[in-house]
Amino acid sequence: MKKIIIMFLLSVSIFAAEIKKTKSDYIFTRTKEQLEKVMLFVRDNDVEALDKYMQLLQASNQGGYLKENAEVYVEDYDWGLIKFRAKGTTMSWWTVSEAVKK
């Protein structure tokens, strides 16, 4: 059993994700659906609805605004969106791909 665990850890480390850094003030949300809703408000230029929705997300710890140079691991990509996890945490979030520095 120990051999299996060691082999697994070695194989995972070969494919370890690179740490990326974030740009500031980009919106992030807990789910892709929440981010898509945010994008609809932005598309419609409905600032009032966007502000209300962001207040709701922040109050319920379901979203917020990224800080400059936060270290993250990108877990998934989907048509200009990325799923990421902040270094040292277990929860994943969604944002736009432009929010992460190359």
DSSP file (Angstrom, degrees, kcal/mol; ACC not computed):
  #  RESIDUE AA STRUCTURE BP1 BP2  ACC     N-H-->O    O-->H-N    N-H-->O    O-->H-N    TCO  KAPPA ALPHA  PHI   PSI    X-CA   Y-CA   Z-CA
    1    1 A M     >        0   0    0      0, 0.0     4,-2.0     0, 0.0     5,-0.2   0.000 360.0 360.0 360.0 -40.0    0.0    0.0    0.0
    2    2 A K  H  >  +     0   0    0      1,-0.2     4,-2.5     2,-0.2     5,-0.2   0.869 360.0  55.2 -62.8 -36.0    2.8    2.4    0.8
    3    3 A K  H  > S+     0   0    0      2,-0.2     4,-2.7     1,-0.2    -1,-0.2   0.903 106.8  50.3 -62.6 -40.8    4.3    1.8   -2.7
    4    4 A I  H  > S+     0   0    0      2,-0.2     4,-2.5     1,-0.2    -2,-0.2   0.921 111.7  47.2 -64.2 -44.2    1.0    2.8   -4.3
    5    5 A I  H  X S+     0   0    0     -4,-2.0     4,-2.7     2,-0.2    -2,-0.2   0.926 113.4  47.9 -64.6 -44.6    0.8    6.0   -2.3
    6    6 A I  H  X S+     0   0    0     -4,-2.5     4,-2.3     2,-0.2    -2,-0.2   0.919 112.4  49.1 -62.9 -43.7    4.4    6.9   -3.1
    7    7 A M  H  X S+     0   0    0     -4,-2.7     4,-2.4     2,-0.2    -1,-0.2   0.908 111.7  50.0 -61.9 -41.9    3.9    6.1   -6.8
    8    8 A F  H  X S+     0   0    0     -4,-2.5     4,-2.5     2,-0.2    -2,-0.2   0.940 111.0  48.1 -61.9 -48.0    0.8    8.3   -6.8
    9    9 A L  H  X S+     0   0    0     -4,-2.7     4,-2.1     1,-0.2    -2,-0.2   0.881 112.1  49.8 -62.6 -38.5    2.5   11.2   -5.1
   10   10 A L  H  X S+     0   0    0     -4,-2.3     4,-1.3     2,-0.2    -1,-0.2   0.915 111.9  47.4 -65.6 -42.7    5.4   11.0   -7.6
   11   11 A S  H  X S+     0   0    0     -4,-2.4     4,-1.0     1,-0.2    -2,-0.2   0.873 111.7  50.7 -68.7 -35.5    3.1   10.9  -10.6
   12   12 A V  H  < S+     0   0    0     -4,-2.5     3,-0.5     1,-0.2    -1,-0.2   0.902 106.9  54.2 -66.9 -40.2    1.1   13.9   -9.2
   13   13 A S  H >< S+     0   0    0     -4,-2.1     3,-1.1     1,-0.2    -1,-0.2   0.798 100.8  60.4 -67.0 -27.0    4.3   15.9   -8.6
   14   14 A I  H 3< S+     0   0    0     -4,-1.3    -1,-0.2     1,-0.2    -2,-0.2   0.878 113.2  37.4 -64.0 -37.4    5.3   15.4  -12.3
   15   15 A F  T 3< S+     0   0    0     -4,-1.0    -1,-0.2    -3,-0.5    -2,-0.2   0.051  86.0 151.9-102.9  24.1    2.1   17.1  -13.4
   16   16 A A    <   -     0   0    0     -3,-1.1     2,-0.1     1,-0.1    -3,-0.1  -0.263  47.8-112.5 -59.9 140.1    2.0   19.7  -10.6
   17   17 A A        -     0   0    0      1,-0.1     2,-0.3    56,-0.0    -1,-0.1  -0.406  26.8-115.2 -74.6 149.1    0.3   23.0  -11.6
   18   18 A E        -     0   0    0     -2,-0.1    56,-0.5    56,-0.1     2,-0.4  -0.634  29.5-114.3 -82.6 140.3    2.3   26.1  -11.9
   19   19 A I  E     -A   73   0A   0     -2,-0.3     2,-0.3    54,-0.1    54,-0.2  -0.614  35.9-167.6 -75.9 131.1    1.5   28.9   -9.5
   20   20 A K  E     -A   72   0A   0     52,-3.1    52,-2.6    -2,-0.4     2,-0.4  -0.721  13.3-130.2-112.0 165.9    0.0   32.0  -11.2
   21   21 A K  E     -A   71   0A   0     80,-0.4    80,-3.1    -2,-0.3    50,-0.2  -0.918  19.9-129.5-118.7 146.5   -0.6   35.5   -9.9
   22   22 A T  B     -F  100   0B   0     48,-1.4    47,-2.9    -2,-0.4     2,-0.3  -0.497  10.0-128.2 -92.4 160.5   -3.8   37.5  -10.1
   23   23 A K    >   -     0   0    0     76,-2.9     3,-0.6    45,-0.2     2,-0.1  -0.675  40.4 -96.5 -96.2 160.7   -4.6   41.0  -11.3
   24   24 A S  T 3  S+     0   0    0     -2,-0.3    43,-0.2     1,-0.2     3,-0.1  -0.462  91.3  13.3 -85.7 152.8   -6.5   43.3   -9.0
   25   25 A D  T 3  S+     0   0    0     41,-2.9     2,-0.3     1,-0.2    -1,-0.2   0.497  78.8 138.8  70.6  10.3  -10.2   44.1   -8.9
   26   26 A Y    <   -     0   0    0     -3,-0.6    40,-3.3    73,-0.1    -1,-0.2  -0.637  56.7-112.1 -79.9 144.5  -11.4   41.3  -11.2
   27   27 A I  E     -B   65   0A   0     -2,-0.3    69,-0.5    38,-0.2     2,-0.3  -0.523  33.8-173.2 -77.1 140.6  -14.6   39.7  -10.0
   28   28 A F  E     -B   64   0A   0     36,-2.3    36,-2.2    -2,-0.2     2,-0.3  -0.975   0.7-171.2-130.4 151.1  -14.6   36.1   -8.8
   29   29 A T  E     -BC  63  94A   0     65,-2.4    65,-3.2    -2,-0.3    34,-0.3  -0.905  33.7-118.5-136.8 164.1  -17.5   33.8   -7.8
   30   30 A R  S    S+     0   0    0     32,-2.4     2,-0.3    -2,-0.3    33,-0.1   0.862  97.0  32.4 -71.1 -36.9  -18.0   30.4   -6.2
   31   31 A T  S  > S-     0   0    0     31,-0.3     4,-1.7     1,-0.1    63,-0.2  -0.849  75.1-124.7-123.5 158.4  -19.8   28.9   -9.2
   32   32 A K  H  > S+     0   0    0     -2,-0.3     4,-2.4     1,-0.2     5,-0.2   0.867 112.3  57.9 -64.1 -37.1  -19.5   29.3  -13.0
   33   33 A E  H  > S+     0   0    0      1,-0.2     4,-1.8     2,-0.2    -1,-0.2   0.885 104.4  50.6 -63.3 -39.2  -23.2   30.1  -13.1
   34   34 A Q  H  > S+     0   0    0      2,-0.2     4,-2.1     1,-0.2    -1,-0.2   0.911 110.8  49.3 -64.1 -41.6  -22.8   33.1  -10.7
   35   35 A L  H  X S+     0   0    0     -4,-1.7     4,-2.3     1,-0.2    -2,-0.2   0.891 108.4  53.1 -65.4 -39.1  -20.0   34.4  -12.9
   36   36 A E  H  X S+     0   0    0     -4,-2.4     4,-1.5     2,-0.2    -1,-0.2   0.873 107.8  51.5 -63.5 -36.3  -22.1   34.0  -16.0
   37   37 A K  H  X S+     0   0    0     -4,-1.8     4,-1.8     2,-0.2    -2,-0.2   0.911 108.7  50.9 -65.5 -42.4  -24.8   36.1  -14.3
   38   38 A V  H  X S+     0   0    0     -4,-2.1     4,-2.2     1,-0.2    -2,-0.2   0.917 107.7  53.6 -57.9 -44.0  -22.3   38.8  -13.5
   39   39 A M  H  X S+     0   0    0     -4,-2.3     4,-2.7     1,-0.2    -1,-0.2   0.831 104.4  55.0 -64.4 -32.4  -21.2   38.8  -17.1
   40   40 A L  H  X S+     0   0    0     -4,-1.5     4,-2.4     2,-0.2    -1,-0.2   0.916 107.8  49.0 -65.3 -42.9  -24.8   39.4  -18.2
   41   41 A F  H  <>S+     0   0    0     -4,-1.8     5,-2.6     2,-0.2     4,-0.4   0.904 113.2  47.5 -62.4 -40.9  -25.0   42.5  -16.0
   42   42 A V  H ><5S+     0   0    0     -4,-2.2     3,-1.2     3,-0.2    -2,-0.2   0.933 111.0  50.9 -65.2 -46.2  -21.8   43.7  -17.4
   43   43 A R  H 3<5S+     0   0    0     -4,-2.7    -2,-0.2     1,-0.3    -1,-0.2   0.899 113.2  45.3 -57.6 -42.0  -22.9   43.1  -21.0
   44   44 A D  T 3<5S-     0   0    0     -4,-2.4    -1,-0.3    -5,-0.1    -2,-0.2   0.482 108.3-126.8 -80.9  -2.7  -26.2   44.9  -20.3
   45   45 A N  T < 5 +     0   0    0     -3,-1.2     2,-1.3    -4,-0.4    -3,-0.2   0.853  54.5 155.8  57.0  36.9  -24.2   47.8  -18.6
   46   46 A D     >< +     0   0    0     -5,-2.6     4,-2.2     1,-0.2    -1,-0.2  -0.683  10.9 169.4 -95.8  81.4  -26.6   47.4  -15.6
   47   47 A V  H  > S+     0   0    0     -2,-1.3     4,-2.8     1,-0.2     5,-0.2   0.863  73.1  55.4 -63.5 -38.6  -24.3   48.8  -13.0
   48   48 A E  H  > S+     0   0    0      2,-0.2     4,-2.2     1,-0.2    -1,-0.2   0.934 110.4  44.2 -62.5 -46.9  -27.1   48.9  -10.4
   49   49 A A  H  > S+     0   0    0      2,-0.2     4,-2.6     1,-0.2    -1,-0.2   0.893 113.5  52.2 -65.0 -39.6  -27.9   45.2  -10.7
   50   50 A L  H  X S+     0   0    0     -4,-2.2     4,-2.7     2,-0.2     5,-0.2   0.933 109.8  48.4 -62.1 -46.5  -24.2   44.3  -10.7
   51   51 A D  H  X S+     0   0    0     -4,-2.8     4,-2.1     1,-0.2    -2,-0.2   0.923 113.4  46.9 -60.5 -45.2  -23.6   46.3   -7.5
   52   52 A K  H  X S+     0   0    0     -4,-2.2     4,-2.0     2,-0.2    -1,-0.2   0.916 113.8  47.8 -62.8 -43.6  -26.5   44.6   -5.8
   53   53 A Y  H  X S+     0   0    0     -4,-2.6     4,-2.6     1,-0.2    -2,-0.2   0.903 111.3  50.1 -66.5 -40.8  -25.5   41.2   -6.9
   54   54 A M  H  X S+     0   0    0     -4,-2.7     4,-2.7     2,-0.2    -1,-0.2   0.880 108.9  52.3 -66.1 -36.8  -21.9   41.7   -5.8
   55   55 A Q  H  X S+     0   0    0     -4,-2.1     4,-2.4    -5,-0.2    -1,-0.2   0.910 110.9  48.2 -62.6 -41.1  -23.0   42.9   -2.4
   56   56 A L  H  X S+     0   0    0     -4,-2.0     4,-1.5     2,-0.2    -2,-0.2   0.925 112.8  47.6 -63.8 -45.7  -25.1   39.7   -2.1
   57   57 A L  H  <>S+     0   0    0     -4,-2.6     5,-3.4     1,-0.2     6,-0.9   0.916 113.9  46.9 -63.0 -43.6  -22.2   37.5   -3.2
   58   58 A Q  H ><5S+     0   0    0     -4,-2.7     3,-1.3     1,-0.2    -1,-0.2   0.903 109.8  53.0 -66.4 -40.6  -19.8   39.2   -0.8
   59   59 A A  H 3<5S+     0   0    0     -4,-2.4    -1,-0.2     1,-0.3    -2,-0.2   0.808 115.2  41.4 -64.5 -29.3  -22.2   39.0    2.2
   60   60 A S  T 3<5S-     0   0    0     -4,-1.5    -1,-0.3    -5,-0.2    -2,-0.2   0.235 113.2-115.6-102.7  13.0  -22.7   35.3    1.6
   61   61 A N  T < 5S+     0   0    0     -3,-1.3    -3,-0.2     2,-0.2    -4,-0.1   0.854  83.4 120.2  54.7  38.2  -19.0   34.6    0.9
   62   62 A Q  S   <S-     0   0    0     -5,-3.4   -32,-2.4     1,-0.2   -31,-0.3   0.353  76.4 -11.0-109.8   2.3  -19.9   33.5   -2.6
   63   63 A G  E     +B   29   0A   0     -6,-0.9     2,-0.3   -34,-0.3   -34,-0.2  -0.985  57.6 152.7 179.2 176.7  -17.8   36.1   -4.5
   64   64 A G  E     -B   28   0A   0    -36,-2.2   -36,-2.3    -2,-0.3     2,-0.4  -0.955  47.2 -56.9 173.8-156.3  -15.7   39.2   -4.4
   65   65 A Y  E     -B   27   0A   0     -2,-0.3   -38,-0.2   -38,-0.2   -41,-0.0  -0.960  49.0-117.1-121.0 133.9  -12.9   41.1   -6.1
   66   66 A L        -     0   0    0    -40,-3.3   -41,-2.9    -2,-0.4     2,-0.3  -0.320  22.5-133.7 -68.7 148.9   -9.4   39.7   -6.6
   67   67 A K    >   -     0   0    0    -43,-0.2     3,-1.2   -42,-0.1   -45,-0.2  -0.741  35.3 -88.6 -98.4 152.7   -6.4   41.3   -5.0
   68   68 A E  T 3  S+     0   0    0     -2,-0.3   -45,-0.2     1,-0.2    -1,-0.1  -0.359 104.1   2.0 -62.3 133.9   -3.2   42.0   -6.9
   69   69 A N  T 3  S+     0   0    0    -47,-2.9    -1,-0.2     1,-0.2     2,-0.2   0.683  78.9 162.1  64.3  24.6   -0.6   39.2   -7.0
   70   70 A A    <   -     0   0    0     -3,-1.2   -48,-1.4   -47,-0.1     2,-0.5  -0.570  42.6-119.3 -68.5 138.8   -2.6   36.6   -5.0
   71   71 A E  E     +A   21   0A   0     -2,-0.2    16,-2.7   -50,-0.2     2,-0.3  -0.705  43.7 168.3 -86.5 127.1   -1.0   33.2   -5.7
   72   72 A V  E     -AD  20  86A   0    -52,-2.6   -52,-3.1    -2,-0.5     2,-0.5  -0.926  33.5-135.2-137.1 158.1   -3.4   30.7   -7.4
   73   73 A Y  E     -AD  19  85A   0     12,-2.8    12,-2.2    -2,-0.3     2,-0.5  -0.970  24.9-133.9-110.3 128.6   -3.5   27.3   -9.1
   74   74 A V  E     + D   0  84A   0    -56,-0.5    10,-0.3    -2,-0.5     3,-0.1  -0.738  27.2 175.0 -83.5 124.6   -5.6   27.1  -12.2
   75   75 A E  E     +     0   0A   0      8,-3.2     2,-0.3    -2,-0.5     9,-0.2   0.716  59.9   4.4-101.6 -27.8   -7.8   24.0  -12.1
   76   76 A D  E     - D   0  83A   0      7,-1.6     7,-2.5     2,-0.0     2,-0.4  -0.994  54.4-147.5-158.9 153.4  -10.0   24.3  -15.2
   77   77 A Y  E     + D   0  82A   0     -2,-0.3     5,-0.2     5,-0.2     2,-0.2  -0.957  15.8 172.7-123.3 145.0  -10.6   26.4  -18.3
   78   78 A D  E >   - D   0  81A   0      3,-2.6     3,-1.1    -2,-0.4    -2,-0.0  -0.654  66.6 -47.1-155.8  96.4  -13.9   27.0  -20.0
   79   79 A W  T 3  S-     0   0    0      1,-0.3     3,-0.1    -2,-0.2    -2,-0.0   0.898 124.3 -28.9  48.4  59.6  -14.3   29.5  -22.9
   80   80 A G  T 3  S+     0   0    0      1,-0.3    17,-2.9    16,-0.1    18,-0.4   0.440 121.9 101.2  85.7  -0.7  -12.5   32.4  -21.4
   81   81 A L  E <   -DE  78  96A   0     -3,-1.1    -3,-2.6    15,-0.3     2,-0.4  -0.846  53.6-159.1-112.5 152.4  -13.3   31.5  -17.8
   82   82 A I  E     -DE  77  95A   0     13,-3.0    13,-2.1    -2,-0.3     2,-0.5  -0.982  13.1-144.4-131.8 146.8  -11.0   29.8  -15.3
   83   83 A K  E     +DE  76  94A   0     -7,-2.5    -8,-3.2    -2,-0.4    -7,-1.6  -0.933  34.4 174.4-102.7 128.5  -11.6   27.8  -12.2
   84   84 A F  E     -DE  74  93A   0      9,-2.8     9,-2.9    -2,-0.5     2,-0.4  -0.885  27.4-149.1-135.6 164.5   -8.9   28.5   -9.6
   85   85 A R  E     -DE  73  92A   0    -12,-2.2   -12,-2.8    -2,-0.3     7,-0.2  -0.999  27.3-121.4-133.2 129.4   -7.9   27.7   -6.1
   86   86 A A  E >   -D   72   0A   0      5,-0.6     3,-2.1    -2,-0.4   -14,-0.3  -0.440  43.7 -91.5 -68.6 143.0   -5.9   30.1   -4.0
   87   87 A K  T 3  S+     0   0    0    -16,-2.7    -1,-0.1     1,-0.3   -16,-0.1  -0.309 112.6  17.6 -56.5 130.5   -2.6   28.7   -2.7
   88   88 A G  T 3  S+     0   0    0      1,-0.3    -1,-0.3    -3,-0.1     2,-0.2   0.477 108.5  98.0  86.3   3.3   -3.0   27.1    0.7
   89   89 A T    <   -     0   0    0     -3,-2.1    -1,-0.3     2,-0.1    -4,-0.0  -0.745  61.0-149.0-119.5 169.0   -6.8   26.8    0.4
   90   90 A T        +     0   0    0     -2,-0.2     2,-0.3    -3,-0.1    -1,-0.1   0.544  68.0  93.6-111.5 -12.1   -9.2   24.0   -0.5
   91   91 A M        -     0   0    0     -5,-0.1    -5,-0.6     1,-0.0     2,-0.3  -0.661  62.5-143.9 -90.8 139.1  -12.1   26.0   -2.1
   92   92 A S  E     - E   0  85A   0     -2,-0.3     2,-0.3    -7,-0.2    -7,-0.2  -0.714  16.9-174.0-100.5 152.5  -12.3   26.6   -5.8
   93   93 A W  E     - E   0  84A   0     -9,-2.9    -9,-2.8    -2,-0.3     2,-0.4  -0.860  17.2-126.2-137.4 167.5  -13.6   29.8   -7.5
   94   94 A W  E     +CE  29  83A   0    -65,-3.2   -65,-2.4    -2,-0.3     2,-0.3  -0.938  33.5 148.1-120.4 144.0  -14.4   31.1  -11.0
   95   95 A T  E     - E   0  82A   0    -13,-2.1   -13,-3.0    -2,-0.4     2,-0.2  -0.914  51.1 -75.6-153.8 179.4  -13.1   34.2  -12.8
   96   96 A V  E >   - E   0  81A   0    -69,-0.5     3,-2.0    -2,-0.3   -15,-0.3  -0.568  41.4-118.9 -82.3 150.8  -12.3   35.4  -16.3
   97   97 A S  G >  S+     0   0    0    -17,-2.9     3,-1.5     1,-0.3   -16,-0.1   0.779 110.3  67.2 -62.9 -26.4   -9.0   34.2  -17.8
   98   98 A E  G 3  S+     0   0    0    -18,-0.4    -1,-0.3     1,-0.3     4,-0.1   0.666  85.7  73.0 -66.6 -14.8   -7.8   37.8  -18.1
   99   99 A A  G <  S+     0   0    0     -3,-2.0   -76,-2.9   -72,-0.1     2,-0.5   0.601  88.1  70.1 -76.6 -10.8   -7.7   38.0  -14.3
  100  100 A V  B <  S-F   22   0B   0     -3,-1.5   -78,-0.2   -78,-0.2     2,-0.1  -0.925  85.3-124.1-113.5 129.8   -4.6   35.8  -14.1
  101  101 A K              0   0    0    -80,-3.1   -80,-0.4    -2,-0.5    -2,-0.1  -0.405 360.0 360.0 -69.3 144.2   -1.2   36.9  -15.3
  102  102 A K              0   0    0    -82,-0.1    -1,-0.1    -2,-0.1    -4,-0.0   0.455 360.0 360.0 -74.8 360.0    0.5   34.8  -17.9
